[in-house]
Amino acid sequence: MNFIMSEAIEVLERTPQTLELFLSGLSDGWLQCREEEGTWNVSEVIEHLIEGEKNNWMPRLELILKEGESQPFPPFDRYSHLRGKSERSVEEKLREFKMIRKLNISKLQSLINDKQNLEKTGSHPAFGVVKARELISTWVVHDLTHMAQIVRVMADRYRDDVGPWKEYLGILKKER
Amino acid sequence: MNFIMSEAIEVLERTPQTLELFLSGLSDGWLQCREEEGTWNVSEVIEHLIEGEKNNWMPRLELILKEGESQPFPPFDRYSHLRGKSERSVEEKLREFKMIRKLNISKLQSLINDKQNLEKTGSHPAFGVVKARELISTWVVHDLTHMAQIVRVMADRYRDDVGPWKEYLGILKKER
């Protein structure tokens, strides 16, 4: 096991600023492109990250600490952000993500004020018993997953433009 | 084809700052971890990006514009940065990457002062004829590839820590 709370927070606190710096001011060509019909563009990925801050990570952690295994997590709808078609700019979304992540990190730090709390368990609707520290580790890896997705989606836009170099560029060969 | 010079530069100019914000001050746990023996850690990826700035992208572009197809590119050694074991901090490496990328973008903008130059051709030792705009597109996708690699390597560190959530996290399942 590699999990250390302070190191997990290092990543959680960097993600929003990193994405803000990388994506703010980018042309629509980059922000709106998608790998194929039905997959997410960059802007939709940010909405999904906001959704997770609101309805996934902290509510689940609070449920673990309050109710233990007695009450399973309500299921998290991974596609809910796609229903309310938002007209906001990516910069507005990134600001919201940054703000809500900051609040959630403060909450996290106050909830996990004791190492024992990391070992507390809850009940996942599909997996059964899960630990608080597994949830927090997943939160970190979830950030990294969606950063990987963002650069992969962008890379895919130049799939034909790179000409014969495609052969050397693993990112264009990965399964989606 | 999606390549537009100004959009390619949007990515090229964001990469170093983005990586600097994301990686500066991270614990060694994140900077030194690797997927397996013989693969690169985060810090080595930055060295490889610096190496590309020095010996790959601009020298090849200049060769295309000066010599056309008459002189094949000298081969680029993708592992050279691993031989001179550097003791510099990741922050120092990131500063060098930022500085040299900035210079290279200025050079790029002055060399491609005419759309015609994008269609100029050179000779790749393995691929044969390649165009300037294919080289520049590849430069962009190469940045994105290594950003994807960095977050993938970091995610892999929590492979066991996420517990049963591993099943939902595609980044932990990808081929390396």
Contacts between the chains, C-beta under 8 A, distances in Angstrom:
chain1	res1	chain2	res2	distance
A	1	B	160	6.1
A	1	B	161	5.6
A	2	B	29	6.7
A	2	B	33	7.7
A	2	B	157	5.1
A	2	B	158	6.3
A	2	B	160	7.7
A	2	B	161	5.9
A	3	B	158	6.6
A	3	B	161	4.3
A	4	B	27	7.9
A	4	B	29	7.0
A	6	B	27	7.7
A	7	B	27	5.0
A	7	B	29	5.5
A	7	B	30	6.6
A	10	B	25	7.5
A	10	B	26	5.7
A	10	B	27	6.2
A	10	B	30	6.9
A	11	B	26	8.0
A	11	B	30	7.3
A	11	B	154	7.2
A	14	B	21	6.8
A	14	B	22	5.3
A	14	B	26	7.8
A	17	B	21	5.8
A	18	B	18	5.9
A	18	B	21	5.3
A	18	B	22	4.3
A	21	B	14	6.8
A	21	B	17	5.8
A	21	B	18	5.3
A	21	B	21	5.4
A	22	B	14	5.3
A	22	B	18	4.3
A	25	B	10	7.5
A	26	B	10	5.7
A	26	B	11	8.0
A	26	B	14	7.9
A	27	B	4	7.8
A	27	B	6	7.7
A	27	B	7	5.0
A	27	B	10	6.2
A	29	B	2	6.7
A	29	B	4	7.0
A	29	B	7	5.5
A	30	B	7	6.6
A	30	B	10	6.9
A	30	B	11	7.3
A	33	B	2	7.7
A	124	B	164	7.1
A	127	B	163	7.7
A	127	B	164	3.9
A	127	B	165	7.3
A	127	B	167	7.8
A	128	B	164	7.6
A	130	B	163	5.9
A	130	B	164	6.3
A	130	B	165	7.5
A	131	B	163	6.5
A	133	B	161	7.1
A	134	B	161	6.7
A	134	B	162	5.8
A	134	B	163	3.6
A	134	B	164	7.4
A	134	B	165	6.5
A	135	B	165	7.9
A	137	B	158	4.7
A	137	B	161	3.8
A	137	B	162	4.7
A	137	B	163	7.5
A	137	B	165	7.9
A	138	B	162	4.6
A	138	B	163	7.7
A	138	B	165	4.1
A	138	B	169	7.1
A	140	B	155	8.0
A	140	B	158	6.1
A	141	B	155	4.8
A	141	B	158	5.1
A	141	B	162	5.5
A	141	B	165	7.7
A	141	B	169	5.4
A	141	B	171	6.7
A	141	B	172	7.0
A	142	B	169	7.1
A	144	B	151	4.2
A	144	B	152	7.4
A	144	B	154	5.6
A	144	B	155	4.1
A	144	B	171	6.2
A	145	B	151	7.8
A	145	B	155	6.6
A	145	B	169	5.8
A	145	B	170	6.5
A	145	B	171	4.4
A	147	B	147	7.4
A	147	B	151	4.6
A	148	B	148	4.9
A	148	B	151	4.8
A	148	B	152	5.9
A	148	B	155	7.5
A	148	B	171	5.5
A	151	B	144	4.2
A	151	B	145	7.9
A	151	B	147	4.6
A	151	B	148	4.9
A	152	B	144	7.4
A	152	B	148	5.9
A	154	B	11	7.2
A	154	B	144	5.6
A	155	B	140	8.0
A	155	B	141	4.8
A	155	B	144	4.1
A	155	B	145	6.7
A	155	B	148	7.6
A	157	B	2	5.1
A	158	B	2	6.3
A	158	B	3	6.6
A	158	B	137	4.7
A	158	B	140	6.1
A	158	B	141	5.1
A	160	B	1	6.1
A	160	B	2	7.7
A	161	B	1	5.6
A	161	B	2	5.9
A	161	B	3	4.3
A	161	B	133	7.0
A	161	B	134	6.7
A	161	B	137	3.8
A	162	B	134	5.9
A	162	B	137	4.7
A	162	B	138	4.6
A	162	B	141	5.5
A	163	B	127	7.7
A	163	B	130	5.9
A	163	B	131	6.5
A	163	B	134	3.6
A	163	B	137	7.5
A	163	B	138	7.7
A	164	B	124	7.1
A	164	B	127	3.9
A	164	B	128	7.6
A	164	B	130	6.3
A	164	B	134	7.4
A	165	B	127	7.3
A	165	B	130	7.5
A	165	B	134	6.5
A	165	B	135	7.8
A	165	B	137	7.8
A	165	B	138	4.1
A	165	B	141	7.7
A	167	B	127	7.8
A	169	B	138	7.1
A	169	B	141	5.4
A	169	B	142	7.1
A	169	B	145	5.8
A	170	B	145	6.5
A	171	B	141	6.7
A	171	B	144	6.2
A	171	B	145	4.4
A	171	B	148	5.5
A	172	B	141	7.0
A	174	B	174	6.2
A	174	B	175	7.6
A	175	B	174	7.5
